[in-house]
Amino acid sequence: PLPHPHPHSSIPLATQVPQIRASDTKCSHARPTLPNDARRPKPSPGISALSPACHTSPFFTTDTIEVCEDKRALFDLYLIITIRFPPCRRLSVCSCTHPSHHCHPVRRRRLVLALRPPNHHPENPHRHIGTHERSGTSEEAMVNHTSSGPSAAAAMANETLFRTALPPLPTFSLEPTGDVFVWISDFWLSLLLPVAVYWAMSIFFHVIDVLDLFPQYRLHTPDEILRRNHASRFEVARDVVIQQVIQVVTGAALAVTEPPEMHGKAQYDVAVWATRLRLAQRALPALLGLLGLNATDISKNMSTSHPLLAGALAGGYYPFLATAESAAPTFAPWELTAAKLIYHVLIPGLQFFVAVFILDTWQYFLHRLMHMNRWLYTTFHSRHHRLYVPYAYGALYNHPFEGFLLDTLGAAIAFKVTGMTLRQGTCFFTFSTIKTIDDHCGYAFPWDPLQLITSNNAAYHDIHHQTWGIKANFSQPFFTFWDTLLGTKYKGSRTDRLADKKRVEKMK
């Protein structure tokens, strides 16, 4: 009987070739009956049939391979199938030595040895054996004696096969995502939470204003609010409610166009990122070589003390992680941890900051345009500047068209472009609302985190609402990089300007 990969071997399944039965004495050209025959890719030369399980693969895969002596494609084909298409790993190999396609047992035996892990003892997976320790039939001795060169090359090819095998990706099933709270759906939460937060924060700052709790942190006195503003508090609240109605309607239309939220694919996506990390490690030996370092030697020296680091330096080679239970290569613990951080932290964080950049860019250029174009300013934007002394719930006091164009549409574009989920969008919309209120609150609290993490704060935006700063500080609501890059940041400080104004008033 021909030797087969041991069922309890610690070598991953991806490096083993399935059994070749002794009854396979002839390579058959008969193609199996497959569904959707027209969808099968055309077989490559020397390949007799396609795998039923993989007939829709974009690359050819095989169920029975015929390789004659003049065709040296067996290893390349096996590597392609093993590495690129994990579901298509199962092969039945039949090598032929002459055009009659009668399989020669010695030649077939040689291929079996070539595709088995090098120096692998089937009874003791951890025991490495030499050529002279092997025992068996005269057929095996004949192979070892007559084809030491090909066997050595096969061993090298098989070691490459072991190194390049990737852990299989887990299966997954998608299910509809449930709601965060049982008493309200995520759909309505995404629409109503920004509105609720807007009025809750506005009432908080309004109470502080009316009771005059922190006068030392005021940007303007209560008398200025009454004397300088050209819109009553009722008019401000009315226009804010109108904009929020438009905001809710737009958000509902946007949510309806979104596909249903599904979950259950997280482990698969994490495994995909772990696979990318494994593939990226294969570039480490070459990169270290550019620095004059021998990654192989370094890896061997560290294999005992730091096996995971040694495996990474070897190009993602972790043979000690393969177990009989998994029967396949597995990811290193650090790979899974890093993949989880990428999937659950880095990617959502990147989406958020890209959305912030999009919203800042959208609002800066439209906001500046409304100041540069006289008709746009007088028709739309001048309404917002009736408040020379901003206060919290006046943050969204705009012309309805301007409110839709700058705030609602800008946030919707940022949400769609970054591919956020509905819950991510809810957090982004709510945080943008909080930041906008804080920029108009009229207080410069030293302990306010939103006024510390960015220079675009209440004092910065208050300059833009003054007659002497109306042509500067267009950035909103998060950062000021566009003002800095394009030279529209107000020169000097607000404190110096107010001091000069007081001196002028005293001189009069």
Secondary structure, 3 states (H helix, E strand, C coil): CCCCCCCCCCCCHHHCCCCCCCCCCECCCCCCCCCCHHHCCCCCCCEEEECHHHCCCCCCCEEEEEEECCCCCHHHHHHHHHHHCHHHCCCEEEEECCCCCECCHHHHHHHHHHHCCCCCCCCCCCCCCCHHHCCCCHHHHHHHHHCHHHHHHHHHHHHHHHHHCCCCCCCCCCEECCCCECCECHHHHHHHHHHHHHHHHHHHHHHHHHHCCCHHHECCCHHHHHHHCCCCHHHHHHHHHHHHHHHHHHHHHHHHHCCCCEECCHHHHHHHHHHHHHHHHCCHHHHHHHCCCCHHHHHHHHCCCCHHHHHHHCCCCCHHHCCCCCCCCCCCHHHHHHHHHHHHHHHHHHHHHHHHHHHHHHHHHHHHHHHHCHHHHHHCHHHHHHCCCCCHHHCCCCCHHHHHHHHHHHHHHHHHHHCCCHHHHHHHHHHHHHHHHHHCCCECCCCCHHHHCCCCCHHHHHHHCCCCCCCCCCCCCCCCHHHHHHCCCCCCCHHHHHHHHHHHHHHC
